[in-house]
Every structure is written in C-alpha cells, then in structure tokens.
Amino acid sequence: MRLELKGITKRFGTFTANDAIDLVVESGTVHALLGENGAGKSTLMNVLFGLYDADEGQILLDGAPADFDGPGDAMAAGIGMVHQHFMLVPPFSVAENVMLGHEQVTGPAKLLDIDAARAKVKEISDRFKFDVDPDAIIEDLPVGAQQRVEIIKALSRDAKVLILDEPTAVLTPQETDELLAIVKDLRDSGTAVVLITHKLREVQAVADTITVIRRGKVVGTAAPTASQEELASLMVGRDVSMTVDKTPAKPGKVVLRVDDMSVVDPEGIARLKHVSFDVRAGEILAIAGVQGNGQTELTEALLGVIPTTSGIALLDNEIITGMSIKDVLMSGMGFVPEDRTEDGLVADFTIANNLILDLHDKEPYAKGLALRPKVIEEQAVKHVEQFDIRTTSVEATAGSLSGGNQQKVVLARELSRSLKLLIASQPTRGLDVGSIEFVHKRIIAERDAGAAVIIVSSELDEVLALADRIAVMYHGQIVGIVPPDTDRDTLGLMMAGAHTEEAA
C-alpha cells in the first residue's frame, strides 16, 4: 500500500501543530518521522489513524482519497497504530486482547470464538518469531512482550501500514534490538512501517527514508547514512554536539548515604527493597532501569514525598529521613521530578513565580513577609534567557508553555542555587537535542563544582554519557553498581534482572 499525506494541517485553537505537511510512505519500507518532542510527529499520525480530523489536506491510499471518521475506519483501510502507552487490558489473555473490538462468534449460541483468536495469534507469532503464548495473561508479560502483542493486534486486522509511536521508550537494550529486528522483518514482508522517534541511533539502524519535522513543518529529508550530527542539526536548526565533554570525576567526601531503605505502598506492595548506596561530591551516579522498577519511589523517599518503612538517608552526615520536603530542599538538595506537570510546577502560577517556588520567602525575593516583584521579574528574565525558555513573557503561566519549556523552568529553578546534592529524574524528557546538550553541560558543571549528582534516566545513551558510576535497579532493588564503560548488553541483562555484574 502506498500512503500519501498532502498538505495536512492541524490546529488546536491558535496553535498550528501540523503545517501543510506532505509525506509519502511506500510499501515494504521503514519511514522514520524524526523530530524533537512536541514537533508534531504524533499529531500527524493521529490524524492518519483517525483520532484527529485534519483542518486542511487529504490522505491518499494507493492514489485513492481516504476519509476516516475514527480509528475503526483507519483500521478497516489497513492502517494500524501501536501507541507509546499500550492499549491492552492487563487481566485479559493475549488472545482476548487481540480479539477485543473484533470479536468472532461460533455455534448456535454465538459464543466468542476464542480458538480462532488463539490460532490468529499463533500464526502471526510464528511468522515473525514473536514467541508469544496466546493464553498468557498480559499483566504477567514483560514490557517487550506486551509490545509484540500490540503489533499482533494490528497485524491481525490486516494492517498494511503500521505506525509505531516512540516504540522503544520503555524497553531494555535487548528488547530494543529485538523490536528493531521485528521492524525489519515487517518491512521485508511488504508492510510499510512509520517509525515515530527522536532516537537517532534507532533511525540509522532501520530507516529507509527519514523525514524531519520541526515545529510542525517538514524541514528536510535524509538518508539513513546521514550522521547523527546532521540529523540533529535538521531537528534543531543549528549545529549540535552529540558527545558530552567531561573530564574524569574527582570524587570527594560522601555527600549522600542511603542505608537499608525500603518503601511499601498503601496496598502493601514492596516498591523499594533494602536499598543501600552512597554518592560522593564531584561524581554523577546514574540510576538505570526500565521505568517502574523503584526509581520513582527511591527519589520520592529521599525528598520526603513518601514515607519509608525502613532505613535512613543522610545528606552531609545529617539524617534527612523524616524531614519535611521544604527542610530537605533547604538542607542543600535540588530535585527535578519525573512528572513536571504534577510535581514540578504550579500550572496557574506565572513563570516568574514558578522559578522561586523553593525560595519565595528568602532574600532577595522577599523582605520580611513581602515579596519583591521587581527582583523576581529581573531574575526570571535572566533564567528565561539562560535556559532558552520560549515564552512571550515571564508573566505567562507555566501551564501555557509546551512540555519541553515547562521542563526548562524546573531545571532553571533547581540549577540556579547552590546545591550539595542534585537529584534529576528524566532531566531531558521532552527536550530537543539542542536543549539536551545544554542540560548535560549544566549537570556536568554541577558535578565539577563539587555537588553530588544522581541522574535517573530511561535513556541508556544519557546514562552512559553522564555517569561516573551506574546503579541498575530491578524490581525495587539495586542489582549492581558498575563503571560507565560497562557494555550495553551487560546493562541490558541487569535491567532485565540478571545478576551478572561486578560491583564498582
């Protein structure tokens, strides 16, 4: 099937997410849509999949106009989509999920034909070597297998064009390699694959054609032989260094010590299990692992957001476990939460006020009980310029900013004061490669200024680029702490629970 998008424009109020985009995807090819988060890639594919109506433009399938009133029409026409957040029912089996919404019945009583669904799953699984059991329960499967189920769902409905939206966001390195192999097999079978991503390594590995989108417009196409620097330059609009320049760490005294820390959630499930480690001044400890293995609970327990059930944490030899969040921050911790909208910002506050949330009652922003608006504004203007926060005014609300710019506000606030310890969870999520370059430099600068730094990142390239040591988490435990030159395969095995490491 040949897919053509002609002049697709999609607006949300006064914001133009897609601006007259043209795109051609041929059968039996992998077409990568590359761009920073917020560039308009997913919006464009949601138009194609019938989730949004285009304001202008048309979709052509094999030269014939197509008009989709919803995803059902798109699927009937041969368009399948695997969303970044899986659309599966956890207590159901694989076969039940695959047949959901397209149920077949059998016999006079018109019972659900689960055997037909099982056979379809097995046929597709065998054809592409997915190794998926039709009777397995979704919630018992690892993330990589759940993603294969999503692909089986799409293929079971005869998808000729398969859209994969940021498909490796929650995969281990081994699962990523397996997925990329699947993508190649799908291409070779004649399926057209549209790969939405911002990961240059993966684009180079599988793409036949690359279209780069920036701020809602197609800014160029490239061959997979293009260098990462060339692709990054297209994404951002300027030259970008793809390497993190840093000198060897010079670790000093222990700044943070965590001893036997455990966390049990309100349902009685252990989320953190007897975790112990330390971080020294002048070093970056990167915490790697598939998201959902205790990283969130660890950082929130250190800040005091959630209670611990055992263990303590000491910051500069002072016990911070049990302190209020404000006292922990004032003791010298900077904290960048993984969910900026829920935990990092007050959406209805101005950018200027969000930049002083930690310090609104301190000099120079306040005198006694009174805020000093002029000082707050002047400092905000400096931070906006320094961190390239794209806004018309520091008096605009934080909620009016794009996700990437909201992240920059959080980073500007936390990195603009003197810190003993910086904890940054997913610090570059939602940022373009140019902003990532800047954030990485600032994190290295914090380390070189003598702060202890903890980075939690689901991006293994980021972990390898920044870390002086790497702690790998799996099922609420640190399964090992290894040096930064540990190879990706070993890290991937550890992230999947294999204890093959040598402690650093």
C-alpha positions in Angstrom: 0.0 0.0 0.0 1.3 3.5 -0.9 0.4 6.1 1.6 0.4 9.8 0.7 -0.4 12.8 3.0 -0.9 16.0 1.2 -0.9 19.4 2.8 -2.0 18.1 6.2 -2.7 20.9 8.6 -4.0 20.5 12.2 -4.7 23.4 14.5 -5.5 23.5 18.2 -7.0 27.0 18.7 -4.4 29.4 17.6 -1.6 26.8 17.8 -0.7 25.0 14.5 0.6 21.5 15.3 0.9 20.4 11.7 1.5 23.0 8.9 0.8 21.8 5.4 2.8 18.5 5.8 3.4 16.3 2.7 4.6 12.8 3.3 4.9 9.6 1.1 5.3 6.2 2.5 5.9 3.2 0.2 5.1 -0.4 0.8 7.9 -2.5 2.2 9.8 0.4 3.6 10.5 1.9 7.0 9.8 5.6 7.0 11.1 7.4 10.1 9.5 10.5 11.4 12.2 12.3 13.3 11.8 15.3 15.4 12.0 16.8 18.9 9.2 16.1 21.4 6.4 18.5 20.5 7.4 18.8 16.9 4.1 17.4 15.6 5.0 13.8 14.7 2.4 12.1 16.9 -0.3 14.6 16.0 0.3 13.9 12.3 0.0 10.2 12.8 -3.1 10.6 15.0 -4.7 12.4 12.0 -3.7 9.5 9.8 -5.2 7.0 12.3 -8.5 8.9 12.5 -8.1 10.1 16.1 -8.0 13.8 14.9 -9.6 15.5 11.9 -7.3 17.5 9.7 -8.3 21.1 9.2 -6.8 21.0 5.7 -5.2 18.4 3.4 -6.0 14.9 2.4 -4.9 11.3 2.8 -4.4 9.0 -0.2 -4.1 5.2 -0.1 -2.9 3.8 -3.4 -3.9 7.0 -5.0 -7.5 7.0 -3.8 -8.7 9.6 -1.3 -9.4 8.3 2.2 -11.6 9.9 4.8 -11.5 8.4 8.3 -14.2 9.2 10.9 -12.3 7.3 13.6 -9.7 4.6 14.2 -12.2 1.9 13.1 -12.2 3.4 9.6 -8.4 3.6 9.6 -8.0 0.0 10.7 -10.5 -1.2 8.1 -8.5 0.6 5.4 -5.3 -1.2 6.5 -3.8 1.4 9.0 -2.5 0.0 12.3 -1.0 2.0 15.2 0.9 0.9 18.3 0.7 3.8 20.7 3.5 4.8 23.1 1.2 3.8 26.0 -0.1 0.4 25.3 -3.9 -0.1 24.8 -4.1 -3.5 26.5 -6.4 -4.9 29.2 -4.0 -6.3 31.8 -6.2 -9.1 33.3 -7.1 -10.5 29.8 -5.1 -13.1 27.9 -3.2 -12.3 24.7 -5.9 -13.9 22.6 -8.6 -12.0 24.3 -6.8 -8.7 23.8 -6.3 -9.4 20.1 -9.9 -10.2 19.5 -11.2 -7.2 21.6 -13.4 -5.0 19.4 -13.2 -7.5 16.6 -14.9 -10.5 18.3 -15.8 -13.6 16.3 -18.6 -15.9 17.4 -19.3 -19.5 16.8 -22.1 -22.0 17.1 -25.9 -21.5 17.5 -25.3 -19.9 20.9 -23.0 -17.4 19.2 -20.2 -17.9 21.8 -16.9 -16.0 21.5 -14.6 -18.0 19.2 -11.5 -17.8 21.4 -9.9 -20.7 19.4 -9.9 -18.5 16.3 -8.2 -15.7 18.2 -5.6 -18.2 19.5 -5.0 -19.5 16.1 -4.5 -16.0 14.7 -2.1 -15.1 17.5 -0.1 -18.3 16.9 0.0 -17.8 13.1 1.4 -14.2 13.4 3.7 -15.1 16.2 5.2 -18.0 14.3 5.5 -16.0 11.1 7.5 -13.2 12.7 9.2 -15.2 15.5 7.4 -13.2 18.2 7.3 -16.1 20.7 4.0 -15.0 22.3 1.7 -17.5 24.1 -1.9 -16.8 23.1 -3.1 -17.8 26.6 -0.5 -15.7 28.6 -2.1 -13.0 30.8 -1.0 -9.5 29.7 -0.1 -8.3 33.2 2.3 -11.3 33.6 4.3 -10.4 30.5 7.4 -8.2 30.3 7.0 -4.9 28.5 8.7 -6.1 25.4 6.3 -9.0 25.0 3.3 -6.7 25.6 4.5 -4.5 22.8 4.7 -7.5 20.5 1.0 -8.2 21.4 0.1 -4.7 20.3 1.8 -5.4 16.9 0.0 -8.7 16.7 -3.3 -6.9 17.3 -2.6 -4.5 14.4 -1.4 -7.3 12.0 -4.4 -9.5 12.9 -6.5 -6.7 11.3 -4.5 -6.9 8.1 -2.5 -3.7 8.6 -0.6 -2.7 5.5 0.7 0.4 7.2 1.9 0.1 10.8 2.6 3.2 12.8 5.0 2.8 15.8 4.9 5.7 18.2 8.1 6.0 20.2 8.2 2.2 20.4 11.4 1.8 22.5 10.6 4.3 25.3 10.1 1.6 27.9 12.3 -1.2 26.5 15.6 -2.6 27.7 18.5 -2.6 25.2 17.9 -6.3 24.3 14.2 -5.7 23.8 15.0 -2.7 21.6 17.3 -4.8 19.4 14.5 -7.4 19.2 12.0 -4.8 18.2 14.2 -3.3 15.5 14.7 -6.9 14.1 10.9 -7.2 14.0 10.6 -3.9 12.2 13.0 -5.2 9.5 11.0 -8.4 9.2 7.8 -6.5 8.8 9.4 -4.3 6.1 10.6 -7.4 4.3 7.1 -8.9 4.4 5.8 -5.9 2.5 4.4 -3.9 5.4 5.0 -0.1 5.4 6.3 0.9 8.8 6.1 4.5 10.1 8.5 4.9 13.0 7.9 8.0 15.2 11.0 8.7 17.3 13.6 11.2 18.4 16.3 8.5 18.9 18.9 8.9 16.2 20.6 5.6 16.8 17.4 3.6 16.0 16.6 5.7 13.0 20.0 4.9 11.5 19.6 1.2 12.3 16.3 0.5 10.4 15.0 3.5 8.4 14.9 3.5 4.6 13.7 7.1 4.5 13.9 9.8 7.1 11.6 12.9 7.3 12.5 15.5 9.8 9.7 17.7 11.4 10.5 20.8 13.3 7.8 23.0 14.9 5.0 21.4 12.9 6.7 21.7 9.5 8.8 19.3 7.3 12.2 20.8 7.3 14.0 18.1 5.3 14.5 14.5 4.4 17.6 12.4 4.9 19.1 9.0 4.1 19.9 6.7 7.0 23.6 7.1 6.1 23.4 10.7 7.4 25.4 11.3 10.6 23.8 11.9 13.9 25.2 15.4 13.9 23.5 16.1 10.5 20.2 14.6 11.7 20.4 16.6 15.0 21.1 19.8 13.1 17.9 19.2 11.0 15.9 18.6 14.1 17.0 21.7 15.9 18.0 24.1 13.2 21.6 24.6 14.3 24.8 22.6 14.8 24.7 20.4 17.9 27.5 18.4 19.5 26.3 14.8 20.1 29.0 14.0 22.6 29.2 15.0 26.3 32.5 16.6 27.0 33.6 15.9 30.6 36.9 15.4 32.4 37.3 12.3 34.7 35.4 12.7 38.0 37.3 13.6 41.1 35.1 12.2 43.9 35.4 13.7 47.3 33.6 13.0 50.5 30.4 11.1 50.8 27.5 13.6 50.4 24.6 11.2 50.4 24.4 7.9 52.2 21.4 5.6 51.9 21.3 2.6 54.2 18.7 -0.3 54.0 15.9 1.9 52.6 12.6 0.2 51.9 9.2 1.5 50.8 5.8 -0.3 50.9 2.9 1.3 49.1 -0.6 1.7 50.6 -1.7 -1.6 49.1 1.1 -3.4 50.9 3.3 -3.9 47.9 7.1 -3.5 48.4 8.3 -0.9 45.9 11.8 -0.4 47.4 13.6 -3.3 49.0 16.6 -2.7 51.3 18.4 -0.2 49.1 21.9 0.9 50.1 24.4 3.1 48.3 26.3 6.4 48.6 27.2 9.3 46.3 30.3 11.5 46.7 30.9 15.1 46.0 32.1 15.6 42.4 30.5 12.5 40.9 27.4 11.5 39.0 25.7 8.3 40.0 23.2 7.4 37.2 20.4 5.1 38.0 19.4 2.9 35.1 16.5 0.6 34.7 13.2 0.1 32.9 10.8 2.6 34.3 8.6 1.3 37.1 11.3 -0.7 38.9 11.5 1.5 42.0 13.3 4.6 40.7 10.4 6.9 41.3 9.9 5.6 44.9 13.6 6.0 45.6 13.8 9.6 44.6 10.5 10.5 46.3 11.6 8.8 49.5 14.8 10.8 49.5 12.9 14.0 49.1 10.3 13.0 51.8 7.3 12.8 49.5 6.6 9.3 50.6 7.4 7.6 53.9 10.0 4.8 54.2 9.3 1.6 56.1 12.9 1.0 57.0 16.3 2.6 56.6 17.7 6.1 56.6 19.3 8.7 54.3 22.0 11.1 55.4 22.8 14.3 53.5 26.2 15.6 54.5 26.0 13.4 57.7 22.6 14.9 58.6 19.6 12.5 58.7 17.0 13.8 56.3 14.7 10.8 56.6 11.5 12.1 58.2 12.2 15.8 57.4 9.7 18.0 55.7 10.2 18.4 51.9 11.0 22.1 52.5 13.6 21.3 55.1 15.2 18.7 52.8 15.4 21.2 50.0 16.9 23.9 52.3 19.5 21.4 53.5 21.0 21.5 50.1 19.1 19.2 47.8 17.9 20.1 44.3 15.1 18.0 42.9 13.9 17.6 39.3 10.8 15.3 39.4 10.0 13.0 36.6 6.5 14.4 36.2 6.9 18.1 35.8 3.2 18.9 35.5 2.2 17.2 38.7 5.2 17.7 40.9 7.5 20.3 39.4 5.2 23.3 38.6 2.1 25.2 39.6 0.4 25.5 36.2 -1.6 28.6 37.1 1.4 30.5 38.6 3.5 32.7 36.4 6.8 31.5 35.1 8.5 34.1 37.3 6.7 32.7 40.4 7.4 29.1 39.5 11.1 30.0 39.3 11.1 30.9 43.0 8.8 28.2 44.5 11.6 27.0 46.7 12.9 30.4 47.7 9.8 32.7 47.7 10.3 33.6 51.4 14.1 34.1 51.1 16.3 37.1 50.1 16.5 38.6 47.6 13.0 37.6 46.5 11.3 38.6 49.8 11.8 41.2 52.5 10.0 40.1 55.7 6.5 39.0 54.7 6.5 41.0 51.4 7.6 39.7 48.0 9.8 41.9 45.8 8.1 41.7 42.4 10.8 43.7 40.5 13.6 41.4 41.8 11.6 38.3 41.0 10.9 39.6 37.4 14.5 40.6 36.8 15.8 37.2 37.9 13.2 35.4 35.9 14.2 37.3 32.7 17.8 36.1 33.3 16.7 32.5 33.8 14.5 32.6 30.7 17.3 33.8 28.6 19.9 31.5 30.1 17.8 28.3 29.7 16.2 29.3 26.4 12.7 29.2 27.8 10.4 30.1 24.8 7.8 32.4 26.1 6.4 35.9 25.3 6.7 37.0 28.9 7.8 35.8 32.4 4.3 36.7 33.5 2.8 34.0 31.3 1.5 31.0 33.2 3.6 27.8 33.4 0.6 25.9 32.1 0.7 27.8 28.8 4.1 26.5 28.0 5.0 23.4 25.9 6.2 20.4 27.8 9.8 21.0 26.9 9.7 24.6 28.1 8.0 23.6 31.3 10.9 21.2 31.9 13.3 24.1 31.4 11.6 26.1 34.0 12.0 23.3 36.6 15.7 22.9 35.6 16.3 26.6 35.8 14.9 26.8 39.3 16.8 23.8 40.7 20.1 24.6 39.0 20.2 28.2 39.9 21.0 27.8 43.6 24.0 26.3 45.5 23.5 22.6 46.0 25.1 19.8 47.9 23.1 17.2 46.0 21.2 17.3 42.7 18.6 14.6 42.0 17.3 14.8 38.4 14.7 12.3 37.3 14.4 12.1 33.5 16.1 15.6 33.2 15.9 15.8 29.4 12.4 14.3 28.9 10.6 16.4 26.3 13.7 18.5 25.3 15.1 18.8 21.8 18.7 17.7 21.2 19.9 21.3 21.5 18.4 21.7 24.9 19.7 18.3 25.9 23.2 19.4 25.0 22.8 22.5 27.3 21.3 20.5 30.2 24.0 17.9 30.1 26.6 20.7 30.3 24.9 22.2 33.3 24.7 18.8 35.0 28.5 18.3 34.4 29.1 21.8 35.7 27.2 20.9 38.9 29.5 17.9 39.4 32.6 19.8 38.6 31.6 22.5 41.1 31.6 19.8 43.8 28.0 18.7 44.0 27.0 15.1 44.3 24.6 14.2 41.4 22.0 11.5 41.0 20.5 11.1 37.5 17.6 8.8 36.9 17.1 8.2 33.2 15.3 5.7 31.0 17.6 6.8 28.1 20.6 4.5 28.2 22.6 6.8 25.9 22.1 9.5 28.5 23.2 7.2 31.3 26.3 6.2 29.5 27.2 9.8 28.6 26.9 11.3 32.0 27.6 8.6 34.6 30.7 8.2 36.7 29.1 5.1 38.2 25.9 3.3 37.1 23.4 1.7 39.6 20.9 -0.6 37.9 17.5 -1.1 39.5 15.2 -4.1 39.0 12.0 -4.8 41.0 12.8 -2.3 43.7 16.4 -3.4 44.3 19.8 -2.2 43.1 21.2 -5.3 41.4 24.6 -3.8 40.9 26.7 -0.7 40.7 29.1 -0.8 37.7 31.6 1.6 35.9 30.4 3.7 33.0 32.3 1.7 30.4 30.1 -1.3 31.1 28.8 -2.5 27.7 25.2 -2.1 26.7 24.4 -5.8 26.6 25.6 -6.3 30.2 23.5 -3.3 31.4 20.5 -4.7 29.5 20.8 -8.1 31.2 21.0 -6.4 34.6 17.9 -4.2 33.7 16.1 -7.5 33.0 17.1 -8.9 36.4 20.2 -10.9 35.5 22.8 -10.5 38.3 26.0 -10.8 36.2 27.7 -7.6 37.2 30.9 -6.8 39.2 30.3 -4.0 41.7 32.2 -0.8 41.2 
